[in-house]
Structure formats: C-alpha cells, structure tokens
C-alpha cells in the first residue's frame, strides 16, 4: 500500500521507510515522519537525488489543491522579501495523482517549538513552572514575526513549530500560511497577527515578551487594542484546547464505549498504561496505597518507566451516585484543570490519562492519572517555621498567575500545595474553576484566600508572612 493510500485511510501509523513514486517515475525514499495530519497531508524527511529533502504530501482534494497553491504563493512571497526559508526544490505530483512539494532539508535545525517543549519537559523534571528556554525560543519567533511584518508579510499560523533555528539563523516554514499585506505599518491585521502569536504563552510569560518587543512595535506595548486582541485570541485558544484534550487528535487518544470513556496522552502510551485502561482497579491494587477515603482512593504506582499517582473518585452511596451521574466526573475535571493550569504557566503534575466509568450517558465515577511529584506539602514544610524569601516569591508568582488567569482552586488546603525545588505545584483539582467574569472570580478568590490563611491559624508567623504576600497580589488568590 502506498504512502498516499495509507494517508487517505486516515492512518496514524504510516509505514516508513517507503518510496514515494512521482508521476515521472522518480522515487523519493521517505525515511521519517515529521508531522502527520491523517486524511489530509504528511510531512516527511526523505532522500531524493542524493540529498536530504523535506517532502510534503497533500491529498488531491479541494483543500489539498488550495494548500498546494498557498505553499507556492507563500514561498514566492518570502523569496521576494528576501526572508530565509528552505529552498523549494520541486512542486510535482506523485503517481497516485496527489501533490508533492519537496524542500531542502536544513540539517541540524531545531524547531523553536521543540526547544520550548524541551525546556518545559526539563521544568517538569525540576518542578519549575516558567522555564527560561521557552522564553528564549519565543523571543526568536517574535523577532522573526517582526521581520515578516516589516516586509509586508504575515504568518496566519505563527506557532513556534513554524520557525526553525539553524546556527544563528531562523527560517520560516509552513509557507502556505504566509499572507501578503501591502501596508507595512502597525495596523489592525498585524496587531491581530501579533496578538495570535503572543496568545500562545501564559500571562506571566506574555508580560515578559511584551517587554522584548522590537522597536518596530514600539507603540504596541501600551496599546489597549493589542491587549484586547490578545485576550480574545487567548480565550479562543483555551476553549479550543479544552475540547481538544478530551477528543482523539495528534496529542491525545480517546476511546468511548457504552461502559467507559478513556483519554490519554499519546506520547506516554505503553504496555502498563494499556493494562491500566483495561482494569484500573487491578492496577491500583498492585500499587502503594496513599489514601483510602470514602470519597477518593489514591495510590502510587510505576507505569511505563515513570512513577505516577492514580486517584479513583468513589461513589459514596446511591444518593451521591444519582447527584453525580449527569455531571462531568471529577477525573475529567482534574484532567482538564491540569491542562488549563499548565497553559497558564501554573505548575501541576503532568496529566497522563483519565477514565470514566459509564452506563451510556450516565457517569459512575472515574480515575485520574498524573505524574508523581516527590515534594513535601506546604503543611509539612511550614509546620515549624515560616517560608523563606525565595519560597515566598514562589507563592507570590503562583497567586499572581492564578489572578491573571482568574482561576480558583476551590480547596486551598495546605496539603494541596506541593513545595518543590523550584516553585509551588497544585494538586487535587476536583473543585477548580476558571471564571470569565471578574466579579465571579473575586468572590471565589476571596473564599480561596480565607481557606488558605486558615491553614496557619495556629501559626502566627506563617500566617503573617502569607498574608503579606496575598496583599501584594491585591488580596486575591
């Protein structure tokens, strides 16, 4: 079966290496899948005419033909403007009649998105919420976007994955998203394009990026229209991601049957996770029990080479089950809440999977799996002494991030805040809420604040230190 036929079938596991035969009989030896959009297109590393080549295969559909035209037009626009982009070697058809675009492969290049993700992964290992490497990658992307705008171009999909770094030079890729705009000033279209780029980053990171805006955007840093455009783009991104993280896509796998819904991170899938999805209770029984309460059972276990925490939300009685059966399970709330926190640059153990037990539309409890964070809780760490200056700064960053995102935890016990070596990580997200209206957030945040200070009612030094930090963030958590 040819590569194009596998792509048409919507497969996610296209067999490589394999030959892609062009209409004239030439063969491209495709060696590695770089990006795959099942049923639409594939981006592969290949060998062709003795050189490394990046091949884009687009199915011959209306959208595929349109994208092929856009690739050519975007490439021509970048070349006319003198902006760096990999050389287009060929635009042809394969033997199956689909579109093939061959670009020079830039050796030892790194996508800015990969750089940012590597920084985030390193931060997970060190429990840091705001990795510096992500900001460095973003700054390079921002400068490249400014160059595009100065040359009457824009990138309609300016994600970090669409900029690559080779040596000291940043190249623009995904040239089908390049748009020409004749006016070169800071106008409405460029403002919205800049806002789209900035909305990829958490509010605290975004504030730092605004301080790095090139001179070309001198008037943008204080422009209220830009702030409103960023807010609109950010809310759209959050809404899309909350839907994406519970459906089948490139990042997540989802399976729904009459008896169960399961969603997991594709990159973390392995034999152990497969065993867990088949029988969650048996997997918990083989782990180390951390808590066996009426409302939840928590266990620590090894899963595909990593230590994880599994939380089972229990149904207490028939009345409790009846009240919960039509609501989102707490396992789903934890899963979506963890992704929301991480999008906002707020630390929480990395989510791995969640499972909901069902009877058709009725939900009967569930399981949530996340990475294990080997760190003491705030209750343990500050039992005998108040936090130091660095630790107070971590709490201030946490509270400021939650305020900017208008997120309330809902159960701010000291045991639900883990103090790691680089910051504070939130756990137990069953009651977490994100508010669209400022008034609703302020009311909820006041409850969080009171609950947080109540942790230290018998420890005046700790209470005084934390109260001072809360005052710096407008008294709102």
C-alpha positions as CSV (number, residue, x, y, z in Angstrom):
1,X,0.0,0.0,0.0
2,X,1.4,3.4,-1.0
3,X,2.0,6.2,1.4
4,X,-0.8,8.2,-0.2
5,X,-3.3,5.3,0.2
6,X,-2.4,5.0,3.9
7,X,-2.8,8.7,4.3
8,X,-6.2,8.6,2.6
9,X,-7.3,5.9,5.1
10,X,-6.6,8.2,8.0
11,X,-3.9,6.0,9.5
12,X,-1.7,7.4,12.2
13,X,1.0,4.7,11.8
14,X,2.1,5.1,8.2
15,X,4.8,2.6,7.5
16,X,8.3,4.1,6.8
17,X,10.8,3.9,5.3
18,X,8.9,3.7,2.0
19,X,9.2,5.0,-1.5
20,X,7.1,7.9,-2.8
21,X,6.8,7.5,-6.6
22,X,6.5,10.7,-8.6
23,X,4.4,10.9,-11.7
24,X,7.5,10.7,-13.9
25,X,8.7,7.6,-12.2
26,X,11.3,9.1,-9.9
27,X,11.4,7.8,-6.4
28,X,11.7,9.6,-3.1
29,X,12.8,7.4,-0.2
30,X,10.8,8.7,2.7
31,X,12.6,7.8,5.9
32,X,10.9,9.6,8.9
33,X,7.5,11.1,9.6
34,X,7.8,14.7,10.9
35,X,4.2,15.7,11.0
36,X,1.0,13.8,10.1
37,X,-2.5,15.1,9.6
38,X,-4.5,11.9,8.9
39,X,-6.7,12.1,5.8
40,X,-5.1,15.4,4.8
41,X,-1.3,15.6,4.5
42,X,2.0,14.3,5.7
43,X,5.4,15.9,6.2
44,X,8.4,13.6,5.9
45,X,12.2,13.6,5.8
46,X,13.4,11.9,2.6
47,X,16.3,11.2,0.3
48,X,15.9,12.5,-3.2
49,X,18.6,12.9,-5.9
50,X,21.2,12.2,-3.4
51,X,20.3,14.9,-0.9
52,X,18.2,15.2,2.3
53,X,14.8,16.6,1.4
54,X,11.7,17.6,3.3
55,X,8.6,16.3,1.5
56,X,5.0,17.5,1.9
57,X,2.4,15.1,0.5
58,X,-1.0,16.7,0.1
59,X,-4.0,14.7,-1.0
60,X,-5.7,15.8,-4.2
61,X,-8.8,17.2,-2.5
62,X,-10.2,20.8,-2.8
63,X,-8.4,21.7,0.4
64,X,-5.2,19.9,-0.7
65,X,-5.2,21.7,-4.0
66,X,-5.8,25.0,-2.3
67,X,-3.0,24.4,0.2
68,X,-0.6,23.4,-2.6
69,X,-1.3,26.8,-4.3
70,X,-0.8,28.6,-1.0
71,X,2.6,26.9,-0.4
72,X,3.8,28.1,-3.8
73,X,2.5,31.7,-3.2
74,X,3.9,31.9,0.3
75,X,7.3,30.6,-0.8
76,X,7.4,33.2,-3.6
77,X,6.4,36.0,-1.2
78,X,9.2,35.1,1.3
79,X,11.8,34.9,-1.6
80,X,10.7,38.2,-2.9
81,X,11.0,39.8,0.5
82,X,14.5,38.2,1.0
83,X,13.4,36.3,4.1
84,X,15.0,32.9,5.0
85,X,13.0,29.8,4.2
86,X,14.1,26.4,2.9
87,X,14.6,26.2,-0.9
88,X,11.6,24.8,-2.8
89,X,13.2,22.0,-5.0
90,X,10.1,20.7,-6.7
91,X,6.4,21.0,-6.9
92,X,5.0,17.9,-8.7
93,X,2.5,15.1,-8.5
94,X,3.0,11.6,-7.2
95,X,2.0,8.5,-9.2
96,X,-1.3,8.5,-7.3
97,X,-2.1,12.0,-8.5
98,X,-1.6,13.8,-5.2
99,X,0.5,16.9,-4.7
100,X,4.2,16.7,-3.7
101,X,6.3,19.6,-2.6
102,X,10.0,19.0,-2.0
103,X,12.0,21.5,0.1
104,X,15.7,21.5,1.0
105,X,16.1,19.8,4.4
106,X,18.0,22.0,6.8
107,X,20.5,19.8,8.7
108,X,20.9,20.2,12.4
109,X,18.0,22.5,12.6
110,X,15.6,22.8,15.5
111,X,12.1,23.8,15.6
112,X,11.5,26.6,18.1
113,X,8.5,24.6,19.4
114,X,10.8,21.6,20.1
115,X,13.1,23.9,22.0
116,X,10.3,25.3,24.1
117,X,8.9,21.8,24.8
118,X,12.3,20.5,25.8
119,X,12.5,23.5,28.3
120,X,9.0,22.6,29.6
121,X,10.0,18.9,30.0
122,X,13.1,19.9,31.9
123,X,11.0,22.1,34.0
124,X,8.7,19.2,34.8
125,X,11.7,17.2,35.9
126,X,12.8,20.1,38.1
127,X,9.3,21.1,39.0
128,X,9.7,24.7,37.6
129,X,6.6,26.4,36.3
130,X,8.2,29.0,33.9
131,X,11.2,27.6,32.0
132,X,13.6,30.2,30.7
133,X,14.2,28.2,27.5
134,X,10.6,28.7,26.4
135,X,11.0,32.5,26.7
136,X,14.2,32.4,24.7
137,X,12.5,30.4,21.9
138,X,9.6,32.8,21.9
139,X,11.8,35.8,21.7
140,X,13.4,34.4,18.5
141,X,10.0,33.7,17.0
142,X,8.8,37.2,17.9
143,X,11.8,38.8,16.1
144,X,11.1,36.7,13.0
145,X,7.5,37.7,13.0
146,X,8.5,41.4,13.2
147,X,10.7,40.9,10.2
148,X,7.8,39.4,8.3
149,X,5.6,42.4,9.2
150,X,8.3,44.9,8.2
151,X,8.4,43.2,4.7
152,X,4.6,43.4,4.2
153,X,4.1,39.7,5.1
154,X,2.4,37.9,7.9
155,X,2.1,34.3,9.2
156,X,-1.5,33.3,9.8
157,X,-0.4,30.3,11.9
158,X,2.6,31.8,13.8
159,X,3.2,28.9,16.2
160,X,6.7,28.2,17.4
161,X,6.8,25.0,15.4
162,X,6.6,27.1,12.2
163,X,10.0,28.7,12.9
164,X,13.2,26.6,12.8
165,X,16.7,27.6,14.1
166,X,19.9,26.5,12.3
167,X,23.0,28.1,13.7
168,X,22.2,31.7,14.2
169,X,19.5,31.9,11.5
170,X,15.8,31.5,12.0
171,X,13.9,30.1,9.0
172,X,10.2,30.4,8.3
173,X,8.4,27.1,7.5
174,X,4.8,26.2,6.7
175,X,4.9,28.8,4.0
176,X,1.3,28.0,3.0
177,X,0.4,30.2,6.0
178,X,2.3,33.3,4.7
179,X,0.0,36.2,3.7
180,X,0.9,39.3,1.9
181,X,-0.3,42.7,3.3
182,X,0.7,45.8,1.2
183,X,0.8,48.3,4.1
184,X,3.9,47.8,6.3
185,X,2.8,49.8,9.4
186,X,1.4,48.6,12.7
187,X,-2.2,48.2,11.6
188,X,-5.2,46.2,12.6
189,X,-4.2,43.0,10.7
190,X,-0.6,43.0,12.1
191,X,-2.0,43.8,15.6
192,X,-4.2,40.7,15.4
193,X,-1.4,38.6,14.0
194,X,0.9,39.7,16.8
195,X,-1.8,39.0,19.3
196,X,-2.3,35.5,17.9
197,X,1.4,34.8,18.4
198,X,1.5,36.2,22.0
199,X,-1.6,34.3,23.0
200,X,0.4,31.1,22.8
201,X,2.0,31.9,26.1
202,X,0.9,32.1,29.6
203,X,0.0,35.5,31.0
204,X,3.2,35.9,33.1
205,X,5.4,34.8,30.1
206,X,3.4,37.2,27.8
207,X,4.2,40.1,30.1
208,X,7.9,39.4,29.7
209,X,7.6,39.0,26.0
210,X,5.9,42.4,25.7
211,X,9.0,43.9,27.2
212,X,11.1,42.3,24.4
213,X,9.0,43.8,21.6
214,X,11.3,45.1,18.8
215,X,11.4,48.8,18.1
216,X,9.0,48.1,15.1
217,X,6.3,47.6,17.7
218,X,7.2,50.5,20.0
219,X,3.6,51.7,20.1
220,X,2.2,48.2,20.6
221,X,3.4,47.5,24.2
222,X,1.0,50.0,25.7
223,X,-1.8,49.7,23.0
224,X,-5.1,48.7,24.7
225,X,-6.3,47.4,21.4
226,X,-3.5,44.9,21.4
227,X,-4.4,43.8,24.9
228,X,-8.0,43.2,23.9
229,X,-6.9,41.3,20.8
230,X,-4.6,39.1,22.9
231,X,-7.5,38.4,25.4
232,X,-9.8,37.4,22.5
233,X,-7.1,35.1,21.0
234,X,-6.3,33.6,24.4
235,X,-9.9,32.8,25.3
236,X,-10.4,31.2,21.9
237,X,-7.2,29.1,22.4
238,X,-8.3,28.0,25.8
239,X,-11.8,27.0,24.6
240,X,-10.3,25.0,21.7
241,X,-7.8,23.3,23.9
242,X,-10.3,22.3,26.5
243,X,-12.2,20.5,23.7
244,X,-9.1,19.1,22.1
245,X,-7.7,17.5,25.3
246,X,-10.8,15.2,25.6
247,X,-11.0,14.0,22.0
248,X,-8.9,11.9,19.6
249,X,-6.2,14.1,18.0
250,X,-2.5,14.2,17.4
251,X,-1.7,14.8,21.1
252,X,-4.3,12.7,22.8
253,X,-6.1,9.4,22.1
254,X,-9.7,8.9,23.2
255,X,-12.0,5.8,23.3
256,X,-15.7,5.9,24.3
257,X,-17.8,2.8,24.7
258,X,-21.1,2.2,26.5
259,X,-19.2,1.3,29.6
260,X,-16.2,3.6,29.6
261,X,-14.6,6.8,28.3
262,X,-10.8,6.8,28.3
263,X,-8.4,9.6,27.2
264,X,-4.6,9.5,27.4
265,X,-1.5,11.3,26.3
266,X,-0.3,9.6,23.1
267,X,3.3,10.2,23.9
268,X,3.1,8.4,27.2
269,X,1.2,5.3,26.0
270,X,2.8,1.9,26.8
271,X,2.1,-1.6,27.9
272,X,1.5,-0.5,31.6
273,X,-1.0,2.2,30.6
274,X,-2.8,-0.2,28.3
275,X,-3.1,-2.6,31.3
276,X,-4.4,0.2,33.5
277,X,-7.1,1.2,30.9
278,X,-8.3,-2.4,30.7
279,X,-8.6,-2.8,34.5
280,X,-8.0,0.4,36.6
281,X,-8.9,-1.2,39.9
282,X,-6.5,-4.1,39.5
283,X,-3.7,-1.6,38.7
284,X,-4.5,0.4,41.8
285,X,-4.5,-2.8,43.9
286,X,-0.9,-3.5,42.8
287,X,0.3,0.0,43.7
288,X,1.2,1.6,47.0
289,X,-1.9,2.9,48.7
290,X,-1.5,6.6,49.8
291,X,-5.1,7.2,50.8
292,X,-8.3,5.1,51.1
293,X,-11.0,7.5,51.9
294,X,-14.8,7.5,51.5
295,X,-14.7,9.9,48.6
296,X,-11.3,9.0,46.9
297,X,-8.7,6.3,46.8
298,X,-5.2,7.3,45.9
299,X,-2.3,5.0,45.0
300,X,1.3,5.4,43.7
301,X,2.5,3.1,41.0
302,X,5.1,2.6,38.3
303,X,3.7,3.0,34.8
304,X,5.9,2.6,31.7
305,X,9.1,3.7,33.4
306,X,7.7,6.6,35.4
307,X,6.1,7.0,38.8
308,X,2.5,8.1,38.7
309,X,-0.4,8.8,41.1
310,X,-3.7,7.2,40.4
311,X,-6.8,8.8,42.0
312,X,-10.1,7.0,42.0
313,X,-13.2,9.0,42.7
314,X,-15.6,6.8,44.7
315,X,-19.3,6.9,44.8
316,X,-20.3,7.1,48.4
317,X,-23.9,5.9,48.2
318,X,-26.9,5.7,45.8
319,X,-27.8,9.3,46.5
320,X,-24.3,10.5,45.8
321,X,-24.2,8.5,42.6
322,X,-27.6,9.9,41.5
323,X,-26.4,13.5,42.0
324,X,-23.2,12.9,40.1
325,X,-24.3,10.7,37.2
326,X,-25.1,13.5,34.8
327,X,-22.2,15.8,35.7
328,X,-18.6,15.7,34.5
329,X,-16.7,13.3,36.7
330,X,-14.0,14.6,39.0
331,X,-11.5,12.7,37.0
332,X,-12.4,14.7,33.9
333,X,-12.3,17.9,35.9
334,X,-8.9,17.1,37.2
335,X,-7.6,16.3,33.6
336,X,-9.0,19.5,32.1
337,X,-8.0,21.5,35.1
338,X,-4.4,20.3,34.9
339,X,-4.2,21.2,31.2
340,X,-5.7,24.6,31.9
341,X,-3.1,25.3,34.7
342,X,-0.2,24.3,32.5
343,X,-1.4,26.5,29.7
344,X,-1.4,29.4,32.2
345,X,2.1,28.6,33.4
346,X,0.9,27.3,36.8
347,X,2.7,24.2,37.9
348,X,0.8,20.9,38.5
349,X,2.0,17.3,38.0
350,X,1.8,16.3,34.3
351,X,-1.5,14.7,33.4
352,X,-1.2,11.2,31.9
353,X,-4.8,9.8,31.5
354,X,-8.3,9.7,32.8
355,X,-11.0,7.1,32.7
356,X,-14.8,7.5,33.3
357,X,-17.0,4.5,34.2
358,X,-20.3,4.8,32.3
359,X,-23.6,3.3,31.6
360,X,-24.4,5.0,28.4
361,X,-24.9,8.7,29.2
362,X,-24.7,8.1,33.0
363,X,-21.3,8.6,34.7
364,X,-20.4,6.3,37.5
365,X,-17.1,7.7,38.8
366,X,-13.6,7.7,37.3
367,X,-9.9,7.6,37.6
368,X,-7.2,10.3,37.0
369,X,-3.5,9.5,36.5
370,X,-0.8,12.1,36.7
371,X,3.0,12.2,37.3
372,X,4.1,11.7,40.9
373,X,5.7,14.8,42.5
374,X,8.1,13.9,45.2
375,X,7.9,17.0,47.3
376,X,6.5,18.0,50.7
377,X,3.2,19.8,51.0
378,X,3.1,23.3,52.4
379,X,1.5,21.9,55.6
380,X,4.6,19.6,56.1
381,X,7.2,22.1,55.1
382,X,6.0,25.0,57.2
383,X,4.8,23.1,60.2
384,X,7.6,24.5,62.4
385,X,8.9,27.6,60.6
386,X,7.7,30.2,58.1
387,X,8.8,30.2,54.4
388,X,12.0,32.0,53.4
389,X,12.2,34.9,51.0
390,X,12.6,32.7,47.9
391,X,9.7,30.5,48.8
392,X,7.5,33.5,49.4
393,X,8.4,34.7,45.9
394,X,7.2,31.3,44.6
395,X,3.9,31.7,46.3
396,X,3.6,35.3,45.0
397,X,4.2,34.1,41.5
398,X,1.5,31.4,42.0
399,X,-1.1,33.8,43.3
400,X,-0.3,36.3,40.6
401,X,-0.6,33.7,37.9
402,X,-4.0,32.5,39.3
403,X,-5.2,36.1,39.5
404,X,-4.3,36.8,35.9
405,X,-5.9,33.6,34.7
406,X,-9.0,34.2,37.0
407,X,-8.6,30.6,38.3
408,X,-9.7,29.5,41.8
409,X,-8.6,26.2,43.3
410,X,-11.7,25.7,45.5
411,X,-10.0,23.6,48.2
412,X,-6.9,25.6,49.2
413,X,-5.7,23.3,52.0
414,X,-2.0,23.4,52.6
415,X,-1.8,19.7,51.8
416,X,-2.9,20.6,48.2
417,X,0.2,22.8,47.5
418,X,3.5,20.9,47.0
419,X,6.7,22.9,47.6
420,X,9.2,21.7,45.1
421,X,12.8,22.7,44.5
422,X,11.7,25.4,42.1
423,X,8.2,26.5,42.9
424,X,4.8,25.6,44.1
425,X,2.7,22.9,42.4
426,X,-1.1,22.5,42.8
427,X,-2.8,19.1,43.2
428,X,-6.3,17.9,43.9
429,X,-8.1,19.9,41.3
430,X,-11.6,18.5,41.8
431,X,-13.1,21.9,42.7
432,X,-11.0,24.1,40.4
433,X,-12.9,26.7,38.4
434,X,-11.9,29.3,35.8
435,X,-14.1,32.4,35.7
436,X,-14.9,34.5,32.7
437,X,-16.4,37.4,34.8
438,X,-14.2,39.4,37.1
439,X,-16.9,39.7,39.8
440,X,-17.4,36.0,40.0
441,X,-13.7,35.4,40.2
442,X,-13.3,38.0,43.1
443,X,-16.0,36.3,45.1
444,X,-14.5,32.8,44.6
445,X,-10.9,34.1,45.2
446,X,-11.9,35.6,48.5
447,X,-13.0,32.1,49.6
448,X,-9.7,30.7,48.5
449,X,-7.8,33.4,50.4
450,X,-9.7,32.7,53.6
451,X,-9.2,29.0,53.3
452,X,-5.5,29.4,52.6
453,X,-4.9,31.6,55.6
454,X,-7.0,29.3,57.8
455,X,-4.2,26.7,57.3
456,X,-2.0,28.8,59.6
457,X,-4.5,30.0,62.2
458,X,-2.3,28.4,64.9
459,X,1.0,29.5,63.4
460,X,1.0,33.4,63.5
461,X,4.5,33.8,61.8
462,X,3.4,31.7,58.8
463,X,0.0,33.4,58.6
464,X,1.6,36.9,58.7
465,X,4.1,36.0,56.0
466,X,1.5,34.6,53.7
467,X,-1.0,37.4,54.4
468,X,1.7,39.9,53.3
469,X,2.1,38.1,50.0
470,X,-1.6,38.0,49.4
471,X,-1.8,41.7,50.0
472,X,0.8,42.2,47.2
473,X,-1.5,40.5,44.8
474,X,-4.4,42.7,45.6
475,X,-5.6,40.4,48.3
476,X,-6.9,37.9,45.7
477,X,-5.6,34.4,45.2
